[in-house]
């Protein structure tokens, strides 16, 4: 394999992803008498490559002895929360803050 292919293999195998402070909120106001809000909050999401003992480690499958080793990834979620608030809407939240 060429240099570019080996480099791509190393990058893809060892890419790390870290996302912090996520808040997804959905508001359903189709029924105005009973608005609904659903949400997900997450302090941190991390994805890392690990060894067979689940310890974060750089893996180089371009070496012959590593070619057949599987790639293991671990996903860490910190402070995951889900909520469902019936009879709740953004307008009510804002009016509470301004009172």
C-alpha positions as CSV (number, residue, x, y, z in Angstrom):
1,X,0.0,0.0,0.0
2,X,1.1,3.5,-0.6
3,X,2.0,6.3,1.8
4,X,-1.4,8.1,1.5
5,X,-3.4,4.9,2.1
6,X,-1.3,4.0,5.2
7,X,-1.7,7.6,6.5
8,X,-5.5,7.4,6.0
9,X,-5.6,4.0,7.8
10,X,-3.8,5.5,10.8
11,X,-6.0,8.5,10.9
12,X,-9.3,6.6,10.6
13,X,-8.2,3.9,13.1
14,X,-7.2,6.5,15.7
15,X,-9.6,9.3,15.2
16,X,-10.8,10.7,18.5
17,X,-14.1,12.6,18.9
18,X,-15.0,14.8,21.8
19,X,-18.2,16.8,22.0
20,X,-19.2,18.9,25.0
21,X,-22.3,20.6,26.4
22,X,-25.1,19.3,24.1
23,X,-28.7,20.2,24.6
24,X,-31.3,19.1,22.0
25,X,-34.8,20.2,22.6
26,X,-38.0,19.5,20.6
27,X,-41.2,21.5,21.1
28,X,-44.5,20.3,19.8
29,X,-47.1,23.0,19.7
30,X,-49.6,21.4,17.3
31,X,-52.0,21.1,20.2
32,X,-52.0,24.5,21.7
33,X,-53.9,23.3,24.8
34,X,-51.2,20.8,25.6
35,X,-47.8,21.8,24.2
36,X,-45.0,19.3,24.8
37,X,-41.2,19.6,25.1
38,X,-38.8,16.7,24.8
39,X,-35.1,17.0,25.3
40,X,-31.7,15.4,25.7
41,X,-28.7,16.9,27.6
42,X,-25.2,15.6,27.6
43,X,-22.2,17.1,29.3
44,X,-19.6,15.2,27.2
45,X,-19.3,12.5,24.5
46,X,-15.9,11.0,23.8
47,X,-15.0,8.3,21.3
48,X,-11.5,6.8,21.5
49,X,-9.5,3.9,20.1
50,X,-8.5,1.3,22.7
51,X,-6.4,-1.8,23.1
52,X,-7.8,-5.2,24.1
53,X,-7.9,-4.0,27.8
54,X,-10.1,-1.0,26.9
55,X,-7.2,1.4,27.6
56,X,-6.9,4.4,25.2
57,X,-4.1,3.7,22.8
58,X,-2.7,4.6,19.4
59,X,-3.0,1.6,17.0
60,X,-1.0,1.3,13.8
61,X,-2.3,-1.4,11.6
62,X,0.2,-0.6,8.9
63,X,2.7,-2.8,10.8
64,X,2.5,-6.5,9.8
65,X,1.9,-7.7,13.4
66,X,-1.1,-5.4,13.7
67,X,-2.8,-6.0,10.4
68,X,-5.3,-8.6,11.6
69,X,-6.0,-6.9,15.0
70,X,-9.6,-5.6,15.2
71,X,-10.1,-1.9,16.0
72,X,-11.9,-1.3,19.3
73,X,-13.5,2.0,20.1
74,X,-15.0,3.1,23.4
75,X,-17.7,5.6,23.8
76,X,-17.9,7.6,27.0
77,X,-21.1,9.5,27.9
78,X,-21.0,11.9,30.9
79,X,-24.2,13.2,32.5
80,X,-26.7,12.1,30.0
81,X,-30.2,13.3,30.7
82,X,-33.6,12.9,29.0
83,X,-36.7,14.8,29.7
84,X,-40.3,15.1,28.7
85,X,-42.3,18.1,29.9
86,X,-46.0,18.0,29.0
87,X,-47.8,21.3,29.0
88,X,-44.5,23.1,28.5
89,X,-43.3,25.4,25.8
90,X,-40.5,27.9,25.1
91,X,-42.9,30.8,25.6
92,X,-43.7,29.6,29.1
93,X,-40.0,29.2,29.9
94,X,-39.3,32.7,28.7
95,X,-42.2,34.2,30.6
96,X,-41.0,32.5,33.8
97,X,-37.6,34.1,33.4
98,X,-39.0,37.6,32.8
99,X,-41.4,37.5,35.8
